[in-house]
């Protein structure tokens, strides 16, 4: 079920396996000043979730922030035809079956400008993630840029996380291979650091309730 984590910010965690490993996933829902809702990395829209979301306000925007966070977007588009649906760069080609209204970039769309900021983390080209920042709660909304699986309840998940350098919340050793343009990555991370986020809501692993800017800084200090 939806859980409040800050004023006008809720999350819902679900179990999810990736390549046979339980990583979990988490959706975030932000309520705008006008009462509309921004849905980030949507989970499956069952009846209980729909009722909980509808009680918060009308869904205005549905966002797939990473090329790996799109499985349930179609359910939300069907359920909320008046909402706009945005894809991270490249996902519109991976999922041409979905009725996207646009492709995300470095600048906030008009639907959330002034309340939510964003950076296209294009240097991580595997995911092409767009990372968001909810200003009023100082919360970073993250899909794949940060993981927190080192203390996961699953032994297999903990073992895999530690093998790839994921003992603490942050990036893993894989990023050192996947990120080729370190200068671009540094610029993109610096833009995120400038937000001075306190909380980080993660798709994979427990939420970082405070000190988020230092977690992000440490995760990419090697750039």
C-alpha positions as CSV (number, residue, x, y, z in Angstrom):
1,X,0.0,0.0,0.0
2,X,1.0,3.6,-0.4
3,X,3.1,4.9,2.5
4,X,3.6,8.7,3.2
5,X,7.3,9.6,3.5
6,X,6.9,13.5,3.4
7,X,4.3,16.1,2.8
8,X,2.8,15.4,-0.6
9,X,5.0,12.4,-1.2
10,X,4.1,8.7,-1.0
11,X,5.8,5.5,-2.0
12,X,4.7,1.9,-2.7
13,X,7.2,-0.9,-2.6
14,X,6.7,-4.2,-4.4
15,X,8.7,-7.4,-4.8
16,X,10.5,-7.8,-8.1
17,X,13.2,-10.2,-9.5
18,X,15.8,-9.1,-12.0
19,X,17.9,-11.8,-13.6
20,X,16.7,-14.1,-10.8
21,X,17.7,-11.8,-8.0
22,X,15.2,-10.2,-5.7
23,X,15.8,-6.4,-6.0
24,X,12.4,-5.1,-5.4
25,X,11.0,-1.9,-6.9
26,X,9.3,1.2,-5.6
27,X,6.9,3.7,-7.1
28,X,6.8,7.3,-5.9
29,X,3.7,9.6,-6.1
30,X,4.1,13.4,-5.7
31,X,1.1,15.7,-5.2
32,X,1.4,19.1,-6.9
33,X,0.3,22.3,-5.3
34,X,-2.8,22.2,-7.4
35,X,-3.7,18.7,-6.2
36,X,-2.7,16.7,-9.3
37,X,-0.4,13.7,-9.1
38,X,3.0,12.8,-10.6
39,X,3.6,9.0,-10.7
40,X,7.3,8.0,-10.9
41,X,8.3,4.4,-11.9
42,X,4.8,3.0,-11.6
43,X,4.1,-0.5,-10.2
44,X,1.3,-2.8,-11.2
45,X,-2.1,-1.0,-10.9
46,X,-4.2,-3.3,-8.7
47,X,-7.5,-2.2,-7.3
48,X,-6.1,-1.4,-3.9
49,X,-3.4,0.8,-5.3
50,X,-5.8,2.6,-7.7
51,X,-8.2,3.4,-4.8
52,X,-5.4,4.7,-2.7
53,X,-4.0,6.9,-5.6
54,X,-7.5,8.2,-6.5
55,X,-8.0,9.3,-2.9
56,X,-4.9,11.5,-3.2
57,X,-6.0,13.4,-6.3
58,X,-6.2,13.1,-10.1
59,X,-3.2,11.6,-11.9
60,X,-1.7,14.2,-14.2
61,X,1.6,12.6,-15.2
62,X,3.1,9.1,-15.4
63,X,6.9,8.9,-15.8
64,X,9.1,5.9,-16.9
65,X,12.4,7.3,-15.6
66,X,14.7,4.4,-16.9
67,X,14.7,2.0,-19.8
68,X,14.2,-0.8,-17.2
69,X,11.2,0.9,-15.4
70,X,8.4,0.6,-17.9
71,X,6.6,-2.7,-17.3
72,X,3.4,-1.3,-15.9
73,X,3.1,2.1,-17.7
74,X,0.5,0.7,-20.1
75,X,-1.8,-0.1,-17.2
76,X,-1.6,3.5,-16.0
77,X,-2.1,5.0,-19.5
78,X,-5.2,2.9,-19.9
79,X,-6.6,3.8,-16.5
80,X,-5.8,7.5,-16.7
81,X,-6.2,8.6,-20.3
82,X,-6.2,12.3,-19.4
83,X,-2.7,12.0,-17.8
84,X,0.5,12.7,-19.8
85,X,3.0,9.8,-20.1
86,X,6.7,10.5,-20.5
87,X,9.6,8.1,-21.4
88,X,13.3,8.4,-20.7
89,X,15.3,8.8,-23.9
90,X,15.4,5.6,-25.9
91,X,12.4,4.0,-24.1
92,X,10.0,5.4,-26.7
93,X,11.9,3.2,-29.3
94,X,11.9,0.2,-26.9
95,X,8.2,0.5,-26.2
96,X,6.6,1.9,-29.4
97,X,3.4,0.2,-28.4
98,X,2.8,2.8,-25.7
99,X,1.2,6.2,-26.3
100,X,3.9,8.5,-25.1
101,X,3.3,12.2,-24.9
102,X,6.9,13.0,-24.9
103,X,10.5,12.1,-24.1
104,X,12.2,13.4,-21.0
105,X,15.3,15.6,-21.1
106,X,17.2,17.9,-18.8
107,X,14.5,20.5,-18.3
108,X,11.3,19.9,-16.3
109,X,8.1,19.5,-18.4
110,X,5.4,22.2,-17.9
111,X,3.3,19.8,-15.8
112,X,5.8,19.9,-13.0
113,X,8.0,22.8,-13.6
114,X,8.7,24.8,-10.4
115,X,8.0,21.8,-8.2
116,X,10.1,19.0,-9.5
117,X,13.6,19.3,-11.1
118,X,15.3,16.7,-13.3
119,X,18.7,15.7,-14.8
120,X,19.1,13.3,-17.7
121,X,21.9,11.0,-16.4
122,X,22.8,10.1,-20.0
123,X,26.4,9.1,-19.1
124,X,24.8,5.9,-17.7
125,X,23.6,5.0,-21.2
126,X,22.4,1.5,-20.3
127,X,19.5,2.9,-18.3
128,X,19.3,6.4,-19.7
129,X,17.8,7.4,-16.4
130,X,16.2,10.8,-15.7
131,X,16.7,11.6,-12.0
132,X,14.1,13.8,-10.3
133,X,14.2,16.1,-7.3
134,X,11.0,17.1,-5.3
135,X,11.9,20.5,-4.1
136,X,9.5,20.9,-1.1
137,X,10.6,17.7,0.6
138,X,14.2,17.8,-0.6
139,X,13.8,14.3,-2.0
140,X,15.8,12.7,-4.8
141,X,13.6,10.2,-6.8
142,X,15.9,7.6,-8.2
143,X,15.4,4.4,-10.2
144,X,18.9,2.9,-11.0
145,X,21.5,5.6,-10.2
146,X,21.7,4.5,-6.6
147,X,21.2,1.0,-5.0
148,X,20.8,0.0,-1.4
149,X,20.8,-3.8,-1.4
150,X,23.7,-4.6,0.9
151,X,21.3,-5.3,3.8
152,X,18.5,-6.9,1.8
153,X,16.5,-9.6,3.6
154,X,17.4,-12.1,0.8
155,X,20.8,-13.8,1.3
156,X,21.3,-14.2,-2.5
157,X,20.6,-10.5,-3.0
158,X,23.1,-9.5,-0.3
159,X,25.7,-11.8,-1.7
160,X,25.3,-10.4,-5.2
161,X,25.2,-6.8,-3.9
162,X,28.5,-7.3,-2.1
163,X,30.2,-9.0,-5.0
164,X,29.6,-5.9,-7.1
165,X,30.7,-3.5,-4.4
166,X,27.2,-2.7,-3.0
167,X,27.9,-3.0,0.7
168,X,26.7,0.6,1.4
169,X,24.0,2.6,-0.3
170,X,25.4,4.0,-3.6
171,X,26.6,3.0,-7.0
172,X,28.2,-0.4,-7.7
173,X,31.5,-1.4,-9.4
174,X,29.5,-1.9,-12.6
175,X,29.2,1.8,-13.1
176,X,33.0,2.0,-13.5
177,X,32.6,-0.2,-16.6
178,X,29.3,1.2,-17.9
179,X,30.2,4.9,-17.7
180,X,32.5,5.7,-20.5
181,X,32.3,9.5,-20.6
182,X,33.4,10.4,-17.1
183,X,33.4,14.2,-17.8
184,X,29.8,14.1,-18.8
185,X,28.9,11.9,-15.8
186,X,30.7,14.3,-13.4
187,X,28.7,17.3,-14.8
188,X,25.4,15.4,-14.5
189,X,26.2,14.3,-10.9
190,X,27.3,17.8,-10.0
191,X,23.9,19.1,-11.1
192,X,22.2,16.5,-8.8
193,X,24.5,17.4,-5.9
194,X,23.6,21.1,-6.3
195,X,20.0,20.1,-5.2
196,X,21.4,19.3,-1.7
197,X,18.9,16.4,-1.3
198,X,18.3,15.1,2.1
199,X,16.2,12.0,1.4
200,X,16.6,9.5,-1.5
201,X,13.7,7.3,-2.5
202,X,15.2,4.3,-4.3
203,X,13.6,1.8,-6.6
204,X,16.0,-0.9,-5.3
205,X,16.6,-1.0,-1.6
206,X,15.5,0.9,1.5
207,X,14.9,4.6,1.4
208,X,17.7,6.8,2.6
209,X,15.9,9.1,5.0
210,X,18.6,11.7,5.6
211,X,22.1,12.7,4.4
212,X,21.2,11.8,0.8
213,X,23.6,14.4,-0.8
214,X,26.5,12.7,0.9
215,X,25.4,9.3,-0.2
216,X,25.3,10.6,-3.8
217,X,28.6,12.3,-3.5
218,X,30.3,9.2,-2.1
219,X,28.7,7.0,-4.8
220,X,30.3,8.9,-7.6
221,X,33.4,10.3,-6.0
222,X,35.6,8.2,-8.3
223,X,34.5,10.1,-11.4
